[in-house]
């Protein structure tokens, strides 16, 4: 039985190119990518399929040497408009286990099998995929919904934040980002055979960047240190005070270094600076803090795939890169208009 290896890549690449436009071209592309050394998750991303489908195609080829699906009993069925609405509802809910189906989430294969077993309608995975695309679905990576966060408390806080910002007072959003020497992988354009490799020393030594962003004008301030504690937070607050006139409101989470209930360092500092006020986000509410998006943007644009010899070089580079992000880009990346609109589905 054929087992995919790098030696097969040129042959599979030729087959894939020769049959472009054919309904099987996508499967030959998957086999070519696999033989070239790509991981399943990367192949699934490239061809916009789920990993289970990609894995099934590869397994079938390696076991039988064939890529076409075996003929299914019965004629090709049609999905009625009422059944289509039912499928849309199922996928919107995305909890197949609630309906007695042993799967963590719906994908094209699971929906095809569900249609055959539960609805006695035989269709192809491609028909299911087209149905989902037609109804506005896209294949996306999931995020987290923090269940420990109180949605009512978040809504109350957002109303308060909107009132504060409407007064015209200068506001900053503060947070920390840890960066490690071991680089994170990112997607790149490459003509290499196989998967491009990023050099690494496998070191998990890290530095902490404490930053604050003004979403109204795109101003960004930060310090980068090896240690993170209340004194470092105060250091950044002093920087904000030195660069800003008038009253200042700083929004931040309830990390122990921000509150320091025992030592009262933060509280004592704020008491000495009456034009500074701190507003704490509700617990477990990272999506309310727009600077989180700046960290995401900066890491993806400036850190992914890059190797640094030591934490000093990493700190200098990340600090320099943050400082060169244009204000207009920061305003766009950290836009909070969606937060200030009524939103019953926080999370």
Secondary structure by P-SEA (a helix, b strand, c coil): cccccccaaaaaaaaaaaaccccaaaaaaaaaaaaacccaaaaaaaacccaaaaaaaaaaaaacccccccccccccccccaaaaaaaaaaaaaccccccccccccccaaaaaaaaaacccccccaaaaaaaaaaacccbbbbbbccccccaaaaaaaaaaaaaaaaaccbbbbbbbbbbccbbbbbbbbcccccbbbbbccccccbbbbbbccccccccccccccccccaaaaaaaaaaaaaacccbbbbbbcccccccccccaaaaaaaaacccbbbbbccccccccccaaaaaaaaaaccccccccccaaaaaaaaaaaaaaccaaaaaaaaccccccccccccc
